[in-house]
Amino acid sequence: MSITLTDQDKLTLRNAAYGAVTLMAAAGAAGSPHRIATDGSLALSSATGLVGHVLAEKTKGLNLNGKSTAELADRVLPDLTAAMALLGKQDAAEAENFRGTVVVAVEAAARTHQGEPGPALAEMARKITGALDAA
Protein backbone atom coordinates (compact mmCIF):
# COMPACT_ATOMS: atom_id res chain seq x y z
CA MET A 1 0.00 0.00 0.00
CA SER A 2 1.32 3.42 -0.94
CA ILE A 3 0.91 6.26 1.51
CA THR A 4 0.32 9.77 0.24
CA LEU A 5 1.24 12.58 2.62
CA THR A 6 0.83 16.25 1.86
CA ASP A 7 3.42 18.77 3.01
CA GLN A 8 1.00 19.71 5.81
CA ASP A 9 0.71 16.02 6.83
CA LYS A 10 4.49 15.74 7.00
CA LEU A 11 4.68 18.91 9.07
CA THR A 12 2.08 17.47 11.46
CA LEU A 13 4.18 14.31 11.87
CA ARG A 14 7.34 16.31 12.52
CA ASN A 15 5.60 18.72 14.91
CA ALA A 16 4.13 15.77 16.79
CA ALA A 17 7.35 13.75 17.10
CA TYR A 18 9.74 16.60 17.82
CA GLY A 19 7.08 18.27 19.94
CA ALA A 20 6.86 15.18 22.14
CA VAL A 21 10.60 15.43 22.79
CA THR A 22 10.28 19.16 23.44
CA LEU A 23 7.48 18.50 25.95
CA MET A 24 9.69 15.99 27.73
CA ALA A 25 12.52 18.56 27.89
CA ALA A 26 10.10 21.13 29.29
CA ALA A 27 8.88 18.65 31.92
CA GLY A 28 12.47 17.95 32.90
CA ALA A 29 13.52 21.59 33.07
CA ALA A 30 14.61 21.22 36.70
CA GLY A 31 17.12 18.56 35.66
CA SER A 32 18.92 18.49 32.35
CA PRO A 33 16.56 19.62 29.57
CA HIS A 34 19.36 19.72 26.99
CA ARG A 35 20.27 16.10 27.64
CA ILE A 36 16.58 15.11 27.54
CA ALA A 37 16.16 16.86 24.18
CA THR A 38 19.36 15.34 22.80
CA ASP A 39 18.51 11.79 23.87
CA GLY A 40 14.97 12.07 22.51
CA SER A 41 16.09 13.62 19.22
CA LEU A 42 18.73 10.95 18.71
CA ALA A 43 16.05 8.31 19.17
CA LEU A 44 13.88 10.02 16.54
CA SER A 45 16.81 9.99 14.13
CA SER A 46 16.84 6.17 14.29
CA ALA A 47 13.32 5.94 12.83
CA THR A 48 12.85 3.75 9.78
CA GLY A 49 10.26 3.40 7.05
CA LEU A 50 8.13 6.30 5.87
CA VAL A 51 8.22 7.83 9.36
CA GLY A 52 12.02 7.83 9.30
CA HIS A 53 12.10 9.55 5.92
CA VAL A 54 9.60 12.23 7.02
CA LEU A 55 11.41 12.91 10.30
CA ALA A 56 14.75 13.15 8.49
CA GLU A 57 13.51 15.90 6.16
CA LYS A 58 14.36 19.53 6.86
CA THR A 59 12.28 20.75 9.74
CA LYS A 60 11.21 24.10 8.29
CA GLY A 61 7.94 25.32 9.69
CA LEU A 62 8.05 23.53 13.04
CA ASN A 63 6.11 25.37 15.70
CA LEU A 64 7.64 24.25 18.98
CA ASN A 65 7.74 27.58 20.76
CA GLY A 66 5.46 28.57 23.56
CA LYS A 67 5.27 30.81 26.57
CA SER A 68 4.58 27.77 28.74
CA THR A 69 4.58 24.01 28.69
CA ALA A 70 0.78 24.16 28.65
CA GLU A 71 0.77 26.28 25.48
CA LEU A 72 3.15 23.85 23.78
CA ALA A 73 1.07 20.86 24.92
CA ASP A 74 -2.05 22.49 23.48
CA ARG A 75 -0.45 22.17 20.02
CA VAL A 76 1.64 19.01 20.32
CA LEU A 77 -0.81 16.61 21.97
CA PRO A 78 -3.51 17.15 19.28
CA ASP A 79 -0.81 16.80 16.59
CA LEU A 80 0.16 13.40 18.05
CA THR A 81 -3.46 12.26 17.80
CA ALA A 82 -3.81 13.73 14.29
CA ALA A 83 -0.61 12.04 13.11
CA MET A 84 -1.85 8.65 14.32
CA ALA A 85 -5.23 9.22 12.64
CA LEU A 86 -3.82 10.27 9.28
CA LEU A 87 -1.33 7.39 9.18
CA GLY A 88 -3.93 4.92 10.49
CA LYS A 89 -6.31 5.76 7.63
CA GLN A 90 -3.67 4.80 5.08
CA ASP A 91 -1.46 2.14 6.66
CA ALA A 92 -1.90 0.68 10.15
CA ALA A 93 1.67 -0.63 10.18
CA GLU A 94 3.09 2.83 9.50
CA ALA A 95 0.86 4.29 12.22
CA GLU A 96 2.30 1.73 14.63
CA ASN A 97 5.81 2.59 13.39
CA PHE A 98 5.15 6.26 14.23
CA ARG A 99 3.76 5.36 17.65
CA GLY A 100 6.73 3.11 18.41
CA THR A 101 9.20 5.75 17.26
CA VAL A 102 7.67 8.42 19.49
CA VAL A 103 7.43 6.06 22.48
CA VAL A 104 11.11 5.11 22.14
CA ALA A 105 12.05 8.80 21.91
CA VAL A 106 9.98 9.59 25.02
CA GLU A 107 11.55 6.66 26.88
CA ALA A 108 15.04 7.83 25.85
CA ALA A 109 14.21 11.36 26.95
CA ALA A 110 12.81 10.13 30.29
CA ARG A 111 15.88 8.10 31.15
CA THR A 112 17.73 9.68 34.05
CA HIS A 113 21.02 8.94 35.76
CA GLN A 114 19.08 7.44 38.67
CA GLY A 115 17.22 5.08 36.36
CA GLU A 116 13.56 6.02 36.83
CA PRO A 117 12.07 9.24 35.46
CA GLY A 118 10.89 11.78 37.99
CA PRO A 119 7.17 12.42 38.47
CA ALA A 120 7.01 15.33 35.98
CA LEU A 121 8.67 13.32 33.21
CA ALA A 122 6.56 10.25 33.95
CA GLU A 123 3.36 12.31 33.82
CA MET A 124 4.34 13.98 30.54
CA ALA A 125 5.16 10.58 29.05
CA ARG A 126 1.71 9.38 30.12
CA LYS A 127 0.05 12.38 28.43
CA ILE A 128 2.02 11.81 25.22
CA THR A 129 1.11 8.12 25.14
CA GLY A 130 -2.52 9.02 25.80
CA ALA A 131 -2.51 11.41 22.84
CA LEU A 132 -0.98 8.72 20.61
CA ASP A 133 -3.68 6.25 21.66
CA ALA A 134 -6.59 8.70 21.31
CA ALA A 135 -6.82 8.31 17.51
N, C-alpha and C positions, 0 to 999 in steps of 0.2 A: 504494500500500500504506500502510495506517495503522499507526503504531507505538504500542503501548501500553506506557507506562513507569509503574511504581509509584513512590511517593515514595522508597522505598529504592533503586530503580534510578536515579532522578534524583540522589540523594545519592551513589551510587557514581560516577556520571559527574562530578559536581562535585568529589568528593574526588580522583578520578583526575587531572582536568585541573589543578585548583589545586594539588594535591599535587605534580604534575610540576614546576610552577613553583617551589614551595617547596623541592623537592629541588635544583633548579638554584641557588637562592639559598644553600642550605646548602653546596653544593659550591663556591660562589664566595665563601665567607665571608671569605677573606683579601683579597678585592678590594672590591667594592661590592655587597653582598647586597641592599641596598634598591633600587638601580638594576636589578639582575637581576630582582627580584620585580616591580618596576613595569613593566619592558619586557615581561616574560612575561605579566603580568596584562592589560596593554593589548592584547596580541595575542589573548588569550582573549576579550576584549570585542568583537573584530571577527568572532567566529564567526557563521555564518548557519545557516539551517535549524533543524531540531529541536534540534541541539546548541547553537546560539546561544541559543535560547529557554531551554533547561535551564540553561545557564551563566549567563544573565542573571537567573535567579530568585534570591531571597534565599538566602544561603548558610548558613542556620541548620543546625546539626548537623555542620558540617565538623569533621573530626578531623585537624588538621594539626600537632598538637603532638607533641613527642617529646623524650626526654632526649638523643638522638643522631640523627645522620643515618641510621644503620643502623636505628634503631627506626622512624623515619618511612618509610624505604624498605620495611620489612617490611609496612607497610600500603598504601602508595601503589602500588608495583609490581604487586601482585596486583589492586588495583582497576583499574589500567590494562588488564590482561588481561581482567578480568571485564567492564569496560565495552565492550571490543571484542567479546567473546563475546555479550553480551546484545543489542547493536545488530546484530551480524552475523546473529543468528538471525532478526531481523525485517526488516532492510533493509540490504543490503550497501553501498548508496550512503551511507547515514547513518553506518555504521561507518567508511567511508573518510573522510567529512566529519569525524568525531571525531578519527581518526588524524591527518589533515592539520592540523586545528586545534591539536592538542597539539604536533605537530612544529614548526609555525610559532612557537608560543609558546616552545618549547625553543630554537629557533634565535634568536629575539629575545632571550631571556634569556642565551644564550651569547655574544652579540655583545659584544665588548670594544672599548675605544678603540684597541687595537693591531690589531684586525681578526680574528685567530684566537682561539678560546677556549683557555684554558689547559688543561693535562692533566686537572685535576679536573673541570672543566666538560665537557670532551669525553667523559670516561669516564661521567659521569652521563647525558649525552645518549644515549650508546650503550646504557646500561642501560634508560633510559626507552623508547627505540625497540624494544629487545628485548622489553620487557614488552608493548608495543603489538602486536608481531608474533607473540607467543606464543599468541594465541587461535586 
